[in-house]
Amino acid sequence: MAADAARGPRSGHRRRAAGGGGGAARVRPRAWCCSFAGAPDSPDLRPQLPPSAAAAASPAAERKLPPKSPSAPSFHGSPTSSRLAGLGGLIDPRRILSPGRVSPIDPDGAVPPPPLPLPLPPLPSPAAAAAACAAENTAVAVVAVPAGRPAAAVSASAVVAAREEGEPGGAALDLRLLLRGRDGRCVQMELDSRVLCGCSAFFAAMAPAEDAVAGGGAGGGGGKRIEVDGVDNLDAFRAAVELMYEADPMRWLAAASVSQAIDVLEVCSSIMFNRGIKSCLTYIEAVPWSENEEEKLKSLFARFTFDEAISQDILARLRPHSWKSSDDLTVQLIQSVTSSTNSAARKDMQSLVNGLLSKSSVYQKDSSGLSKESLYQVCYSCLDSLVDLFEEATESKDYTSQTLVVRGSKPLIERVSSQAENLNWLLDILVNNDMAEEFVELWAKQDRLISMHEQASPMIRYELSRISACVFIALGRGKVQCRGEVRSLLFHGWFSTMLLDFGWLQRCSKGLDIRSLEDNLGRGLLTLPLRQQQSLLEEWFQFYATKGAECPNLIRSFQVWWRRSFIRSSVEHRS
């Protein structure tokens, strides 16, 4: 009674209604949807019968729910777990309603799990594997045998490759080939002797005669046996033998690399496998090569002779029929660079040519191909163009208009800068090849350019001092060894212009190392006679007192000259 009172009047009314019918009728609550049908049965609405009613129920009502599945010990993640906790193991967790309008899972209709896979059969023995290969028209069976280990001890897991032959009658593996490498490895191959001897004259001469074979069985290599010792490239030798049994050798070579195809070509040449040689040459000619592969091919063609009919295409790539003089080619490249009107492209081409002509370059094999006369012809052409440009610049007295004079599509200042850059680049090439002495003399004798220097705009004339700076740096570093009169002529003509344009060189260096210029300008000046040193340093002293930072710093050279001229000479006079 207390429990009934605790459930409230509503639950009590439900119990009276159910008991009034004697257990036969049951009043269901109205469903919470628009349909007039009752709610479906679920574990939440399971009727609670008294013990007397449960005993009087029919035997069909005594059917129990299946036991709780051991694989799902709890279902606390379900929304109704708290309400079903009191039912214990009477409710199958698979029949819990999902949130929403999804039907419960029927345990009778569940899909059984897939059966466990059967254990794999054991690996066959080597003899059984060889017999199976022979039964399935197998023509090659390769077994890798470690050095010092008998072939009978090799398991079936050591089988490296097996290639099928398309003959309908099957191919008998009646020959056993044993390859021993210099590194100690061994490879044992059971082959069809007809294919091996028919492809290679080398193996045809080594194969034993039929009457010499005694006691040979039907399988496992029969009684024929060939051994090859001292193989340099064991993998390439095995690949060449496998190539004999390939129906489409070009596809096999395409799957390999070019370097591997070259190794196979070398083996095919050694064993006189003509079909393999032709296939390798055809494949190698049709694909691009790296530099290492090209050197490998050159070495191979130097050691072996191939049929010209099948190797002429590769020889055309390795050895051009018409050799052009490297002297003419160098002149053409340099002339193309100096005549370029695109500054960005000219710098790229200059870097390319510098790499080709560099002594440390992998492309430079013989320095004798660089002609000194041809290089100076290009220098003369650039100097003539520079003189013409300065003559054009001095025709106008207005400095502003000089920068706007246009011939074609480029301003005058840009064309002057291009020619100065060309001459500096040519000087670098000459210095690197120990040919720059004549250039220093050539630049020292440019009286026409020296006379036009003062008349031109500072925006244009400082390009001449840029060339002089490169000459002074090469002279101060000792990379150019000129006669004393040439050095005196150079400083007499271009030292004063350097003092005038040094400020512009500082502001527009364009890659010029100003500190290196100051140091090497002083070193070069100290190579002159003391009388000429005094004249030039006095001129510098007066200019430095006026311009200051706009003048090169030659204080250290001035101190050296003073010590040599006065302090040392006075000491020697006293002694």
MARGUVEX-86985 format. One line per 5 residues: their letters; for each residue x, y, z of C-alpha. Coordinates in Angstrom, 1 decimal. Example, Ala and Ser with C-alpha at 12.3 -4.5 7.8 and 13.67 -1.06 7.14 Angstrom:
BEGIN
as) 12.3:-4.5:7.8 | 13.7:-1.1:7.1;
//
This chain:
BEGIN
maada) 0.0:0.0:0.0 | 2.8:2.4:0.8 | 4.4:1.6:-2.6 | 1.1:2.3:-4.3 | 0.8:5.6:-2.5;
argpr) 4.3:6.5:-3.6 | 3.5:5.9:-7.2 | 0.8:8.4:-7.2 | -2.9:8.4:-8.3 | -2.1:8.0:-11.9;
sghrr) -0.1:4.8:-11.5 | -2.7:3.5:-9.2 | -5.5:4.1:-11.6 | -3.4:2.3:-14.2 | -3.1:-0.7:-11.9;
raagg) -6.9:-0.8:-11.1 | -7.7:-0.6:-14.8 | -5.5:-3.5:-15.5 | -6.8:-5.6:-12.6 | -10.4:-4.9:-13.4;
gggaa) -10.1:-6.9:-16.6 | -8.7:-9.9:-14.7 | -5.3:-9.6:-16.4 | -6.9:-10.2:-19.9 | -7.1:-6.6:-20.9;
rvrpr) -4.5:-3.9:-20.6 | -4.9:-0.2:-21.1 | -2.0:1.3:-23.1 | -1.1:4.9:-22.9 | -1.7:7.1:-25.9;
awccs) 1.3:7.4:-28.2 | 3.1:10.7:-28.5 | 2.6:11.2:-32.2 | -0.1:12.1:-34.7 | -1.0:8.4:-35.3;
fagap) -3.9:6.8:-33.3 | -2.0:3.5:-33.0 | -0.5:2.4:-29.8 | 3.2:2.6:-29.0 | 5.3:-0.5:-30.0;
dspdl) 6.4:-2.9:-27.3 | 9.7:-2.1:-25.8 | 11.6:-3.1:-22.6 | 10.5:0.1:-21.0 | 6.8:-0.9:-21.2;
rpqlp) 7.2:-4.5:-20.1 | 4.2:-5.3:-17.8 | 4.9:-6.0:-14.1 | 2.7:-9.0:-13.2 | 2.1:-10.2:-9.7;
psaaa) 3.4:-13.7:-8.8 | 0.0:-15.2:-8.9 | -0.7:-13.9:-12.3 | 2.6:-15.0:-13.6 | 2.0:-18.5:-12.3;
aaspa) -1.4:-18.7:-14.0 | -0.1:-17.5:-17.3 | 0.2:-19.8:-20.3 | 3.4:-21.7:-20.9 | 4.0:-19.5:-23.9;
aerkl) 4.4:-16.6:-21.5 | 7.1:-18.4:-19.6 | 9.6:-17.9:-22.5 | 12.7:-16.2:-21.1 | 14.8:-13.6:-22.9;
ppksp) 18.2:-14.8:-24.1 | 21.0:-14.3:-21.6 | 23.0:-11.1:-21.6 | 25.7:-11.2:-24.2 | 29.2:-11.5:-22.6;
sapsf) 30.7:-9.4:-25.4 | 28.7:-6.4:-24.3 | 28.9:-6.3:-20.5 | 27.4:-2.8:-20.1 | 25.5:-0.2:-22.1;
hgspt) 26.0:2.9:-20.1 | 26.4:5.0:-23.2 | 22.7:4.4:-24.1 | 20.1:7.1:-23.2 | 18.0:4.6:-21.3;
ssrla) 20.7:3.0:-19.4 | 19.6:4.6:-16.1 | 16.1:3.4:-16.5 | 17.1:-0.1:-17.5 | 19.7:-0.6:-14.8;
glggl) 17.2:-2.3:-12.5 | 16.3:-5.0:-15.0 | 19.8:-6.7:-14.7 | 20.6:-9.3:-17.3 | 17.0:-9.8:-18.5;
idprr) 17.3:-7.3:-21.4 | 19.4:-8.0:-24.4 | 21.5:-4.8:-25.0 | 21.0:-5.3:-28.8 | 17.3:-4.6:-28.4;
ilspg) 17.7:-1.2:-26.9 | 15.9:1.5:-28.9 | 18.1:4.0:-30.6 | 17.3:7.7:-30.1 | 15.0:8.7:-32.9;
rvspi) 12.5:6.6:-34.9 | 14.9:3.7:-35.7 | 13.6:0.1:-35.2 | 15.4:-2.0:-32.6 | 18.0:-4.5:-33.8;
dpdga) 16.6:-8.0:-34.2 | 19.0:-10.5:-32.6 | 17.6:-13.3:-34.8 | 18.4:-11.4:-38.0 | 22.0:-10.4:-37.2;
vpppp) 24.6:-11.2:-39.8 | 27.1:-13.8:-38.5 | 30.8:-12.8:-38.5 | 32.9:-14.1:-41.4 | 34.7:-17.3:-40.7;
lplpl) 38.4:-17.2:-39.9 | 40.8:-17.7:-42.8 | 42.2:-21.1:-43.3 | 46.0:-21.6:-42.5 | 48.3:-21.2:-45.5;
pplps) 49.7:-24.4:-47.0 | 53.4:-25.1:-46.2 | 56.1:-24.1:-48.6 | 57.1:-26.8:-51.1 | 60.5:-28.2:-51.2;
paaaa) 63.0:-27.1:-53.9 | 62.6:-30.3:-55.8 | 58.8:-30.0:-55.8 | 59.0:-26.3:-56.8 | 61.3:-27.2:-59.8;
aacaa) 58.9:-30.0:-60.8 | 55.9:-27.6:-60.6 | 57.7:-25.0:-62.7 | 58.4:-27.7:-65.3 | 54.8:-28.8:-65.3;
entav) 53.6:-25.2:-65.8 | 55.8:-24.5:-68.8 | 58.3:-22.6:-66.7 | 61.6:-22.0:-68.5 | 63.7:-20.1:-65.9;
avvav) 63.9:-20.6:-62.2 | 66.5:-18.5:-60.4 | 67.8:-19.4:-57.0 | 70.2:-17.2:-55.0 | 72.8:-19.4:-53.3;
pagrp) 75.0:-17.8:-50.5 | 78.7:-18.4:-50.9 | 79.9:-21.5:-49.2 | 76.5:-23.1:-49.0 | 75.4:-26.1:-51.0;
aaavs) 72.6:-25.7:-53.4 | 70.6:-28.6:-51.8 | 70.4:-26.5:-48.6 | 68.5:-23.6:-50.3 | 64.8:-23.5:-49.3;
asavv) 62.0:-22.7:-51.7 | 61.8:-19.2:-50.2 | 65.1:-18.3:-52.0 | 63.5:-18.5:-55.5 | 64.1:-15.1:-57.0;
aaree) 62.3:-15.2:-60.3 | 60.4:-17.6:-62.6 | 59.5:-16.7:-66.2 | 57.0:-18.5:-68.3 | 57.8:-19.6:-71.8;
gepgg) 54.9:-19.6:-74.2 | 55.6:-23.0:-75.9 | 52.5:-25.3:-75.7 | 54.5:-28.4:-75.2 | 56.3:-27.1:-72.1;
aaldl) 60.1:-26.5:-71.6 | 62.3:-28.8:-69.8 | 64.8:-27.3:-67.3 | 67.6:-29.5:-68.4 | 70.6:-27.2:-67.6;
rlllr) 71.9:-25.8:-64.3 | 73.8:-22.5:-64.5 | 75.9:-21.5:-61.6 | 77.3:-17.9:-61.5 | 79.9:-16.9:-58.9;
grdgr) 80.7:-13.3:-58.4 | 83.9:-11.7:-57.2 | 82.2:-10.5:-54.1 | 81.5:-14.1:-53.0 | 77.8:-14.3:-54.0;
cvqme) 76.4:-17.1:-56.1 | 73.4:-17.5:-58.3 | 72.1:-20.8:-59.4 | 69.7:-20.9:-62.4 | 67.8:-23.9:-63.8;
ldsrv) 67.2:-23.2:-67.5 | 66.1:-24.5:-70.8 | 69.3:-25.3:-72.6 | 67.7:-24.9:-76.1 | 66.9:-21.2:-75.4;
lcgcs) 70.2:-20.5:-73.7 | 72.4:-22.0:-76.3 | 70.2:-20.6:-79.2 | 70.6:-17.0:-77.9 | 74.2:-17.0:-76.8;
affaa) 77.2:-18.4:-78.8 | 79.2:-18.2:-75.5 | 76.9:-20.7:-73.7 | 76.5:-22.8:-76.8 | 80.2:-23.5:-76.8;
mapae) 80.2:-24.2:-73.0 | 77.2:-26.5:-72.9 | 78.1:-30.2:-72.6 | 77.0:-32.5:-75.3 | 74.0:-34.8:-74.9;
davag) 76.0:-38.0:-74.9 | 78.3:-36.6:-72.3 | 75.5:-36.3:-69.8 | 75.1:-39.5:-67.7 | 72.6:-40.2:-65.1;
ggagg) 70.7:-36.9:-65.6 | 67.1:-36.9:-64.5 | 64.1:-35.5:-66.2 | 63.9:-32.4:-63.9 | 66.0:-30.4:-61.5;
gggkr) 68.5:-29.4:-64.2 | 69.1:-32.9:-65.5 | 72.8:-33.7:-65.8 | 74.0:-30.5:-67.7 | 75.9:-28.0:-65.7;
ievdg) 77.7:-24.8:-66.5 | 79.7:-22.8:-64.0 | 80.9:-19.2:-64.6 | 83.4:-17.8:-62.1 | 84.7:-14.3:-61.4;
vdnld) 81.6:-12.4:-62.5 | 82.1:-8.7:-61.9 | 78.4:-7.6:-62.0 | 76.4:-10.6:-60.8 | 73.0:-8.8:-61.0;
afraa) 73.6:-7.6:-64.6 | 74.7:-11.1:-65.7 | 71.6:-12.7:-64.3 | 69.4:-9.9:-65.9 | 71.0:-10.6:-69.3;
velmy) 70.2:-14.4:-69.0 | 66.6:-13.5:-68.0 | 66.4:-11.3:-71.0 | 66.8:-14.3:-73.2 | 63.4:-15.6:-72.0;
eadpm) 61.6:-12.3:-72.2 | 58.9:-12.1:-74.9 | 59.0:-8.3:-74.8 | 62.6:-7.2:-73.9 | 61.9:-3.5:-74.6;
rwlaa) 59.2:-3.5:-71.8 | 61.6:-5.2:-69.5 | 64.3:-2.6:-70.2 | 61.9:0.3:-69.8 | 61.2:-0.9:-66.3;
asvsq) 64.9:-0.8:-65.5 | 67.1:2.3:-65.4 | 69.5:3.4:-68.2 | 72.5:2.6:-66.1 | 71.2:-1.0:-65.6;
aidvl) 70.6:-1.3:-69.3 | 74.2:-0.3:-70.0 | 75.4:-2.9:-67.6 | 73.2:-5.5:-69.3 | 74.5:-4.4:-72.7;
evcss) 78.1:-5.0:-71.5 | 77.2:-8.5:-70.4 | 75.3:-9.2:-73.7 | 78.4:-8.2:-75.6 | 80.6:-10.5:-73.5;
imfnr) 78.3:-13.6:-74.0 | 77.5:-12.7:-77.6 | 73.8:-12.3:-77.1 | 73.0:-10.5:-80.3 | 69.3:-10.0:-79.7;
giksc) 70.0:-8.6:-76.3 | 72.6:-6.2:-77.7 | 70.1:-4.9:-80.3 | 67.4:-4.4:-77.7 | 69.7:-2.6:-75.3;
ltyie) 71.0:-0.3:-78.0 | 67.5:0.5:-79.2 | 66.3:1.4:-75.7 | 69.4:3.4:-74.8 | 69.3:5.5:-77.9;
avpws) 65.6:6.4:-77.3 | 66.0:7.7:-73.8 | 67.9:10.7:-72.3 | 71.2:10.2:-70.5 | 72.7:11.8:-67.5;
eneee) 76.4:12.9:-67.6 | 77.5:9.8:-65.6 | 75.6:7.5:-68.0 | 77.1:9.3:-71.0 | 80.6:8.7:-69.6;
klksl) 79.7:5.1:-68.9 | 78.6:4.7:-72.5 | 81.8:6.3:-73.9 | 83.9:3.9:-71.8 | 81.8:0.9:-73.0;
farft) 82.1:1.9:-76.7 | 85.9:2.3:-76.2 | 86.2:-1.3:-75.0 | 83.7:-3.0:-77.2 | 82.9:-2.9:-80.9;
fdeai) 79.3:-3.0:-82.0 | 77.7:-3.4:-85.4 | 77.6:0.1:-87.0 | 74.1:-0.6:-88.4 | 72.6:-0.8:-84.9;
sqdil) 74.9:1.6:-83.0 | 75.2:4.5:-85.5 | 72.4:6.4:-83.7 | 74.1:6.3:-80.4 | 77.5:7.1:-82.0;
arlrp) 75.8:10.2:-83.5 | 75.0:11.4:-80.0 | 78.4:10.5:-78.6 | 80.7:11.5:-81.5 | 79.4:14.2:-83.8;
hswks) 80.5:13.7:-87.4 | 81.5:17.4:-88.0 | 83.6:18.9:-85.3 | 83.5:22.7:-85.2 | 86.6:24.5:-83.9;
sddlt) 86.3:25.4:-80.3 | 88.1:28.7:-81.1 | 85.3:29.7:-83.5 | 82.6:28.5:-81.1 | 84.1:30.6:-78.2;
vqliq) 84.3:33.7:-80.4 | 80.7:33.2:-81.5 | 79.5:32.8:-77.9 | 81.4:35.9:-76.6 | 80.3:38.0:-79.6;
svtss) 76.7:37.0:-78.9 | 77.0:38.1:-75.3 | 78.6:41.4:-76.1 | 76.0:42.3:-78.7 | 73.1:41.4:-76.5;
tnsaa) 70.7:44.3:-75.8 | 68.9:42.6:-72.8 | 70.8:43.2:-69.6 | 69.2:40.3:-67.7 | 69.9:37.9:-70.5;
rkdmq) 73.5:39.2:-70.9 | 74.2:38.5:-67.3 | 72.9:34.9:-67.6 | 74.9:34.3:-70.7 | 78.0:35.7:-69.1;
slvng) 77.6:33.3:-66.1 | 77.2:30.4:-68.6 | 80.3:31.3:-70.6 | 82.3:31.8:-67.4 | 81.4:28.4:-66.2;
llsks) 82.4:26.8:-69.6 | 85.7:28.6:-69.7 | 86.6:28.3:-66.1 | 89.7:26.2:-65.3 | 87.8:24.3:-62.6;
svyqk) 84.8:23.6:-64.8 | 84.0:20.0:-65.7 | 83.3:21.2:-69.2 | 86.8:22.7:-69.8 | 88.9:19.8:-71.0;
dssgl) 91.6:21.6:-73.0 | 92.5:25.3:-72.6 | 94.3:25.4:-75.9 | 91.0:26.0:-77.7 | 90.7:29.5:-76.3;
skesl) 92.3:31.9:-78.9 | 94.0:35.0:-77.6 | 93.7:36.8:-80.9 | 90.0:36.1:-81.2 | 89.4:37.5:-77.7;
yqvcy) 91.2:40.7:-78.5 | 89.3:41.1:-81.7 | 86.2:41.3:-79.5 | 87.9:43.7:-77.2 | 88.8:46.0:-80.1;
sclds) 85.2:46.0:-81.3 | 83.9:46.9:-77.8 | 86.4:49.7:-77.5 | 85.5:51.2:-80.9 | 81.8:51.1:-79.9;
lvdlf) 82.7:52.9:-76.6 | 84.6:55.6:-78.4 | 81.7:56.2:-80.8 | 79.3:56.5:-77.9 | 81.4:59.1:-76.1;
eeate) 81.8:61.1:-79.3 | 78.0:61.1:-79.5 | 77.8:62.2:-75.9 | 80.3:65.1:-76.3 | 78.3:66.5:-79.2;
skdyt) 75.7:67.8:-76.7 | 76.8:70.4:-74.2 | 73.7:69.9:-72.1 | 74.5:67.1:-69.5 | 70.8:66.4:-69.0;
sqtlv) 70.2:65.8:-72.7 | 73.1:63.4:-72.9 | 71.2:60.9:-70.8 | 68.3:61.2:-73.2 | 70.0:60.7:-76.5;
vrgsk) 68.6:57.6:-78.0 | 69.8:55.5:-80.9 | 67.2:52.9:-81.7 | 65.5:52.1:-78.5 | 68.1:52.4:-75.7;
plier) 69.3:55.6:-74.0 | 72.9:56.6:-74.4 | 73.8:56.0:-70.7 | 72.5:52.5:-70.9 | 74.5:51.7:-74.0;
vssqa) 77.7:53.1:-72.5 | 77.1:51.0:-69.4 | 76.6:47.9:-71.5 | 79.9:48.4:-73.3 | 81.8:49.1:-70.1;
enlnw) 80.3:45.9:-68.6 | 81.4:43.9:-71.7 | 85.0:45.2:-71.4 | 85.2:44.3:-67.7 | 83.9:40.9:-68.5;
lldil) 86.4:40.4:-71.2 | 89.2:41.5:-68.8 | 88.1:38.9:-66.3 | 88.3:36.2:-69.0 | 91.8:37.4:-70.0;
vnndm) 93.0:37.6:-66.4 | 91.8:34.0:-65.6 | 93.6:32.7:-68.7 | 96.8:34.8:-68.2 | 96.3:36.9:-71.3;
aeefv) 95.6:40.4:-69.8 | 98.9:42.1:-70.3 | 98.0:43.4:-73.7 | 94.7:44.7:-72.4 | 96.4:46.9:-69.8;
elwak) 98.6:48.4:-72.6 | 95.6:48.7:-74.8 | 93.6:50.6:-72.1 | 96.6:52.8:-71.2 | 96.8:54.1:-74.8;
qdrli) 93.2:55.2:-75.1 | 94.1:58.9:-75.5 | 90.9:59.7:-77.3 | 88.7:58.4:-74.4 | 90.9:60.2:-71.9;
smheq) 90.5:63.5:-73.7 | 86.7:63.1:-73.9 | 86.4:62.2:-70.2 | 86.3:65.8:-69.0 | 83.7:66.9:-71.6;
aspmi) 81.2:64.1:-70.8 | 78.6:64.0:-68.1 | 79.7:62.5:-64.8 | 76.8:60.1:-65.1 | 78.5:58.7:-68.2;
ryels) 82.2:59.2:-67.8 | 82.4:57.3:-64.5 | 81.8:54.1:-66.5 | 85.4:54.7:-67.9 | 86.7:54.8:-64.4;
risac) 84.9:51.5:-63.7 | 87.1:49.9:-66.3 | 90.2:51.6:-64.9 | 89.2:50.3:-61.4 | 89.2:46.7:-62.7;
vfial) 92.6:47.2:-64.3 | 94.1:48.7:-61.1 | 92.7:45.8:-59.0 | 94.2:43.2:-61.3 | 97.5:45.1:-61.3;
grgkv) 97.6:45.5:-57.5 | 96.8:41.8:-56.9 | 99.7:40.7:-59.1 | 97.5:38.9:-61.6 | 98.9:41.0:-64.4;
qcrge) 102.6:41.5:-64.9 | 103.3:44.5:-67.2 | 106.4:46.4:-68.1 | 107.3:49.5:-66.1 | 106.6:51.9:-68.9;
vrsll) 103.1:50.4:-69.4 | 102.3:50.8:-65.7 | 103.6:54.4:-65.8 | 101.5:55.2:-68.9 | 98.4:53.7:-67.2;
fhgwf) 98.7:55.8:-64.1 | 99.6:58.9:-66.0 | 96.4:58.7:-68.1 | 93.8:57.2:-65.7 | 94.8:58.2:-62.2;
stmll) 93.4:61.7:-62.3 | 90.1:60.5:-63.8 | 89.8:58.0:-61.0 | 90.1:60.8:-58.4 | 87.3:62.7:-60.2;
dfgwl) 84.9:59.8:-60.5 | 85.6:58.0:-57.1 | 82.5:59.5:-55.5 | 80.3:58.2:-58.3 | 81.8:54.8:-58.0;
qrcsk) 81.0:54.8:-54.3 | 77.4:55.7:-55.0 | 76.9:53.4:-58.0 | 79.3:50.6:-57.3 | 77.4:47.9:-59.4;
gldir) 79.2:45.2:-57.6 | 82.6:46.9:-57.5 | 84.5:46.4:-54.2 | 85.5:49.9:-53.2 | 87.8:48.7:-50.3;
sledn) 89.6:46.4:-52.7 | 90.0:49.3:-55.2 | 91.6:51.5:-52.6 | 94.0:48.9:-51.4 | 95.1:47.7:-54.9;
lgrgl) 95.3:51.2:-56.3 | 97.9:52.0:-53.6 | 99.8:48.8:-54.2 | 99.9:49.4:-57.9 | 101.1:52.9:-57.4;
ltlpl) 104.0:51.8:-55.3 | 105.3:49.7:-58.2 | 106.2:52.9:-60.1 | 109.5:54.8:-59.8 | 109.7:57.0:-56.7;
rqqqs) 109.7:60.2:-58.7 | 106.4:59.3:-60.3 | 105.0:58.1:-57.0 | 105.8:61.5:-55.5 | 104.0:63.3:-58.3;
lleew) 100.8:61.1:-58.1 | 100.7:61.2:-54.3 | 101.1:64.9:-54.2 | 98.1:65.2:-56.6 | 96.1:62.8:-54.4;
fqfya) 97.1:64.7:-51.2 | 95.7:68.0:-52.6 | 92.5:66.3:-53.9 | 92.0:64.4:-50.6 | 92.3:67.7:-48.6;
tkgae) 89.5:69.1:-50.7 | 87.1:66.2:-51.3 | 87.7:64.0:-48.2 | 85.5:60.9:-48.5 | 85.0:61.6:-52.2;
cpnli) 88.6:60.6:-52.7 | 90.2:57.1:-52.4 | 92.0:56.5:-49.1 | 95.7:56.1:-50.0 | 97.1:57.1:-46.6;
rsfqv) 98.9:53.8:-46.1 | 100.5:54.0:-49.5 | 101.5:57.6:-48.8 | 103.2:56.5:-45.5 | 105.1:53.7:-47.4;
wwrrs) 106.3:56.2:-50.0 | 107.4:58.7:-47.4 | 109.4:56.1:-45.5 | 111.0:54.8:-48.6 | 111.8:58.3:-49.9;
firss) 113.1:60.2:-46.9 | 113.6:58.0:-43.8 | 115.4:55.1:-45.4 | 117.4:57.3:-47.7 | 118.6:59.6:-44.9;
vehrs) 119.7:56.5:-42.9 | 121.6:55.2:-45.9 | 123.2:58.6:-46.5 | 124.4:58.8:-42.9 | 125.8:55.3:-43.0;
//
